[in-house]
Amino acid sequence: MRICFVSHSSQDGGAQRVLLETIELLQQQGIECRVLVPSEGYVCQELKRLGVPFRVISYPMWMSRGKASLVLRLKAALNFIKDTLQVSWNILRWKSDIVYSNTATVCVGAFAARLLGRPHVWHLHEFGWEDQGLSFLFGERLSLALINRLSNRCVCVSFALASKYAKSIDTSKITVVYPSMHRALSGEGAMSSEDALVVPPANRFRCVIVGALIEGKGHQDAVLALAQLIEAGIPAELIIAGEGESQYRQRLEELVRTSNLEKEVVFVGQVRNALPLMQSSDAILVCSKSEAFGRVTIEGMFTGKPVIGAKSAATAELIKDGVNGLLYEPGDAKDLANKMESIFNNPGLGRRLGGNANLWIKSYFTGERYVDDLRIILDSAVESIALHKDMARLA
């Protein structure tokens, strides 16, 4: 079996890490993988390390932030036609049996697969508007209808995400598969030791939040909750790891200043391997209101530290409140502060929650489980298009 993967980005990110995990495991199964990327970057470097052939083609996404103008939509439509032909040529050159689009934000692979009569799998990683502020250039209704029509199978990274897409996509095509996370949990793809973040020992109750600095990640909850702990006399600190929108960071920094937390809140920027930082913490916070999956949640659980997450979307799916973590009402900083305080006052509770989480992660998030689930989907996609061709011949 030969698969042509179509990546929406070559930069480091959650979906791209799942792509690399997928390719690495499928190669071990003897499946030939090829990758199309829109630019040079981190993904290309990792593909070279894995020995995977790739090609850079500057195709656009069909999702964007903000409202797209008519001119932008017309230009995108023309580019899709041109780029679909170029993508199709590479699929033929590589003799790929399956086309696999990684994320809902890129569509050229789906159009190329239909043009060539190849089975197409769409790996859906994002809500879109709810988690990343992204909207389809040609409207959500039409675009989701096309995803349904142009897919033989769809992989969703959580049940929360699947429930959204099930409103527009045939449920018989949708399968929920949690990523393996094996590269992240083993430290693969991390920075070199020379570039790694040096984490000082904590002399206060340390809370850590890791993720892109965008509105939907809910950093405000963490800052305001920390302010309440400080007001209650608890010696606490918050480390914020991640980069993103400059305006949003400025708003967070202003919130820190107005809350008089300049000495208690530290911005450390992008951290490719966050495990050492998490291991240095007393509690890990996941405050996103619309998390499609939550790699940070899984990484936090793996460290054996207690994770406190927003009671919404996939976070509420992964965390069983009081069993392997704690949940708080998103947007309610007081509720979050109460959960943080309960860990501070009862270290044994934190150890129990973290221990339970660690056992679950180690037993479930394995490469073997993931690749077995994925092989079923890939085989099913091939069978579905073969059946369609047989029915067409009979007709």
C-alpha positions in Angstrom: 0.0 0.0 0.0 1.2 3.5 -0.9 -0.2 6.6 0.7 0.2 10.2 -0.3 -0.3 12.5 2.7 -1.3 16.2 2.2 -0.2 18.4 5.0 -1.7 21.9 5.6 1.5 23.2 7.1 5.2 22.4 7.5 5.5 24.2 10.8 5.5 22.6 14.2 2.0 22.0 15.6 -0.4 19.4 17.0 -1.8 18.1 13.7 1.7 18.0 12.1 3.0 15.9 15.1 0.1 13.5 14.6 1.0 13.3 10.9 4.6 12.4 11.8 3.5 9.8 14.3 1.2 8.3 11.7 3.9 8.1 9.0 6.5 6.6 11.3 4.1 3.8 12.5 2.8 3.0 9.0 6.4 2.7 7.7 7.1 0.1 10.3 4.1 -1.8 8.9 5.7 -1.8 5.4 3.4 0.9 4.0 5.1 3.4 1.6 4.5 7.0 2.6 4.9 10.2 0.6 4.1 13.7 1.7 3.1 17.0 0.1 3.8 20.1 2.1 3.0 23.8 1.3 6.5 25.1 2.3 9.8 24.2 3.9 9.9 23.9 7.7 9.9 21.6 10.7 7.9 18.8 9.1 10.4 18.6 6.2 13.3 18.3 8.6 11.5 15.4 10.4 10.5 13.7 7.1 14.2 13.8 6.1 15.1 12.2 9.4 12.5 9.5 8.8 13.7 8.9 5.3 10.3 9.8 3.8 10.1 11.4 0.3 8.2 14.7 0.1 7.5 17.5 -2.3 6.9 21.2 -1.6 3.9 22.6 -3.5 2.6 26.1 -2.5 -1.1 25.2 -2.3 -3.4 27.4 -0.2 -5.8 26.4 2.6 -9.5 26.8 2.1 -10.0 28.2 5.6 -8.9 31.6 6.9 -9.3 33.9 9.9 -11.8 36.7 9.3 -14.2 37.2 6.5 -12.9 36.4 3.0 -13.5 38.9 0.3 -15.0 38.0 -3.1 -11.6 38.6 -4.8 -9.8 36.3 -2.3 -12.4 33.6 -2.9 -12.1 33.9 -6.7 -8.3 33.8 -6.5 -8.4 30.8 -4.2 -10.8 28.9 -6.6 -8.4 29.4 -9.5 -5.4 28.3 -7.4 -7.3 25.2 -6.3 -7.7 24.2 -9.9 -4.1 24.7 -10.7 -2.8 23.1 -7.5 -5.1 20.1 -7.8 -3.6 19.3 -11.2 -0.1 19.6 -9.7 -1.0 17.4 -6.7 -2.6 14.9 -9.0 0.6 14.6 -11.0 2.6 13.8 -7.9 0.1 11.2 -6.8 0.4 9.5 -10.2 4.2 9.8 -10.1 4.4 8.2 -6.7 1.8 5.6 -7.7 -0.1 6.2 -4.5 -3.1 4.0 -3.7 -4.7 6.4 -1.1 -4.7 10.1 -0.6 -4.8 11.2 3.0 -5.6 14.9 3.9 -4.3 15.9 7.3 -6.7 18.5 8.8 -9.9 20.1 7.4 -8.0 23.2 6.4 -6.7 21.9 3.1 -8.8 20.5 0.2 -6.5 20.0 -2.8 -5.8 16.4 -1.9 -9.5 15.6 -1.8 -10.1 17.1 -5.2 -7.1 15.3 -6.7 -8.2 12.0 -5.3 -11.6 12.4 -6.9 -10.1 13.4 -10.2 -7.9 10.3 -10.2 -10.5 7.9 -8.7 -8.3 7.2 -5.6 -9.8 6.5 -2.1 -9.5 9.6 0.1 -9.2 9.8 3.9 -9.7 13.1 5.7 -8.1 13.4 9.2 -10.1 16.1 11.1 -8.2 17.8 13.9 -10.0 21.0 14.5 -13.4 22.5 15.2 -12.4 25.5 13.0 -14.1 28.6 14.2 -14.7 27.5 17.8 -11.0 26.6 18.6 -8.9 28.6 16.1 -11.2 31.3 14.7 -11.0 29.7 11.2 -13.9 29.8 8.7 -14.3 28.2 5.3 -13.7 30.5 2.3 -16.7 29.1 0.5 -19.0 28.8 3.6 -19.4 26.1 6.1 -22.4 24.4 4.6 -20.9 23.9 1.2 -17.5 23.0 2.5 -18.7 20.3 4.9 -20.9 18.9 2.1 -17.8 18.6 0.0 -15.9 16.9 2.8 -18.7 14.4 3.0 -18.8 13.9 -0.7 -15.0 13.7 -1.3 -14.2 11.4 1.6 -14.3 7.6 1.8 -13.5 7.8 5.5 -13.0 10.5 8.1 -10.9 10.2 11.2 -11.8 12.5 14.1 -9.4 13.0 17.0 -12.2 13.0 19.7 -15.8 12.2 20.2 -16.5 15.9 20.8 -15.2 16.7 17.4 -17.1 13.8 15.8 -20.3 15.1 17.2 -19.9 18.3 15.3 -19.0 16.8 12.0 -21.7 14.1 12.3 -24.2 16.9 11.6 -22.9 17.2 8.1 -21.0 14.0 7.3 -22.3 10.5 6.9 -21.7 8.9 10.3 -20.8 5.6 8.6 -17.7 7.4 7.3 -16.6 8.8 10.7 -14.3 7.0 13.1 -12.8 8.4 16.3 -9.2 7.5 16.8 -7.1 9.1 19.5 -3.5 9.8 18.4 -0.7 7.5 19.6 1.3 10.4 21.1 4.3 8.0 21.1 6.8 10.5 19.7 5.9 13.2 22.2 5.8 10.9 25.3 9.2 9.4 24.4 10.7 12.8 23.7 11.2 12.3 19.9 11.2 15.4 17.8 12.2 17.5 20.8 14.8 20.3 20.8 18.4 19.4 21.2 19.9 19.6 24.7 21.6 22.9 23.8 18.3 24.5 23.0 16.2 23.0 25.7 14.5 25.2 28.2 16.3 25.3 31.6 13.6 24.9 34.2 14.5 26.3 37.6 13.3 24.5 40.7 10.0 25.7 42.1 10.0 27.4 45.5 6.3 28.2 45.2 3.2 26.3 44.2 3.9 26.1 40.5 1.1 26.0 37.9 1.9 25.6 34.2 -0.2 26.3 31.1 1.1 25.2 27.7 -0.4 26.2 24.3 -0.6 28.7 21.6 -1.4 32.3 22.7 -4.8 32.6 21.1 -8.1 33.7 22.6 -9.7 30.2 22.7 -7.0 28.8 25.0 -8.4 30.6 28.0 -5.2 32.0 29.6 -7.3 34.7 31.3 -8.9 32.1 33.5 -5.4 30.9 34.7 -4.2 34.5 35.4 -7.3 35.5 37.3 -7.3 32.2 39.3 -3.7 32.8 40.3 -4.6 36.3 41.5 -7.2 34.7 43.8 -4.6 32.3 45.2 -2.2 35.1 45.9 -5.0 37.1 47.6 -5.7 34.1 49.8 -2.1 34.0 50.9 -1.0 31.0 48.9 2.6 31.4 47.5 1.9 30.4 43.9 3.3 31.1 40.4 2.1 30.6 36.8 4.4 29.7 33.9 2.9 30.4 30.5 4.6 28.5 27.6 3.7 29.2 24.0 3.6 31.8 21.2 0.8 33.2 19.1 -1.1 36.4 18.4 0.9 39.5 19.5 -2.3 41.5 20.4 -3.6 38.7 22.6 -0.2 38.4 24.4 -0.3 42.2 25.0 -3.8 41.8 26.6 -2.5 39.0 28.8 0.5 41.0 29.9 -1.8 44.0 30.7 -4.0 41.7 32.7 -0.9 40.5 34.6 0.1 44.1 35.3 -3.4 45.2 36.5 -3.5 42.1 38.7 -0.1 43.0 40.2 1.3 39.6 39.2 4.5 40.6 37.4 6.6 38.6 39.9 4.3 35.6 39.8 3.6 35.1 36.1 6.4 34.2 33.6 6.1 34.0 29.8 8.7 31.6 28.5 7.7 31.5 24.8 7.6 28.5 22.5 8.7 25.2 24.1 8.9 22.3 21.7 9.3 19.7 24.5 7.1 20.8 27.4 7.6 17.6 29.5 10.4 18.9 31.7 8.4 22.1 32.4 5.3 20.1 33.3 7.4 17.7 35.5 8.6 20.7 37.5 5.0 21.8 38.2 2.5 21.1 41.0 -0.5 21.5 38.7 -1.0 21.7 34.9 -3.8 23.9 33.6 -5.8 23.3 30.4 -8.2 26.2 30.0 -9.2 25.9 26.4 -13.0 26.2 25.9 -13.1 24.3 22.6 -10.2 21.8 22.6 -10.6 19.4 19.7 -8.3 16.8 21.3 -5.7 18.1 23.8 -2.1 16.9 23.3 -1.1 19.0 26.3 -3.7 17.2 28.4 -2.2 13.9 27.5 1.4 15.1 28.0 0.4 16.5 31.4 -1.2 13.3 32.5 1.9 11.3 31.4 4.1 13.3 33.8 2.0 12.1 36.7 1.2 15.6 37.7 -2.5 16.6 38.4 -4.2 18.2 35.4 -7.0 20.7 35.9 -9.0 21.3 32.7 -12.0 23.2 31.5 -15.2 21.2 31.5 -15.9 21.4 27.8 -15.2 19.7 24.4 -12.5 17.0 24.4 -10.9 18.0 27.7 -14.0 16.8 29.5 -13.8 13.6 27.5 -10.2 12.9 28.6 -10.4 14.0 32.2 -12.6 12.0 34.5 -13.3 14.5 37.3 -11.8 13.4 40.6 -10.3 10.2 39.0 -7.5 11.2 36.7 -7.7 15.0 37.0 -10.1 17.8 38.0 -12.6 19.8 35.9 -13.7 23.4 36.3 -16.4 25.5 34.6 -14.7 27.4 31.7 -14.7 31.1 32.2 -15.1 30.7 36.0 -11.8 31.8 37.5 -13.1 31.3 41.0 -13.9 27.6 40.3 -10.5 27.1 38.8 -8.8 28.8 41.8 -10.8 26.5 44.2 -9.5 23.4 42.3 -5.9 24.7 42.3 -6.2 25.4 46.1 -7.5 21.9 46.7 -4.3 20.5 45.1 -2.2 22.9 47.2 -3.9 21.9 50.4 -3.9 18.2 49.7 -0.7 17.0 47.9 -1.9 13.5 48.3 -4.9 14.2 46.1 -2.5 15.5 43.4 -0.4 12.4 43.6 -3.5 10.2 43.3 -4.9 12.0 40.3 -1.6 12.2 38.6 -0.8 8.5 39.3 -4.2 7.4 37.9 -3.7 9.5 34.8 -0.2 8.2 34.2 -1.3 4.6 34.3 -4.1 5.3 31.8 -1.8 7.1 29.4 0.8 4.4 29.4 -1.7 1.6 28.9 -3.8 3.3 26.2 -1.7 5.7 24.2 0.5 3.3 22.3 1.6 3.0 18.8 0.2 -0.5 18.5 -3.3 0.6 19.4 -3.2 3.6 17.0 -1.8 1.8 14.0 -4.3 -1.1 14.4 -7.2 1.3 14.4 -5.8 3.2 11.4 -5.1 0.1 9.3 -8.8 -0.8 9.6 -9.8 2.6 8.3 -7.3 2.5 5.4 -8.4 -1.0 4.4 -12.0 0.1 4.6 -11.4 3.1 2.4 -9.8 1.0 -0.3 -12.6 -1.6 -0.2 -15.3 1.2 -0.4 -13.9 2.6 -3.6 -13.4 -0.9 -5.1 -17.0 -1.7 -4.3 -18.1 1.6 -5.9 -16.3 0.7 -9.1 -17.8 -2.8 -9.2 -21.3 -1.3 -8.8 -20.6 1.2 -11.6 -19.5 -1.6 -13.9 -22.6 -3.6 -13.1 -24.8 -0.6 -13.8 
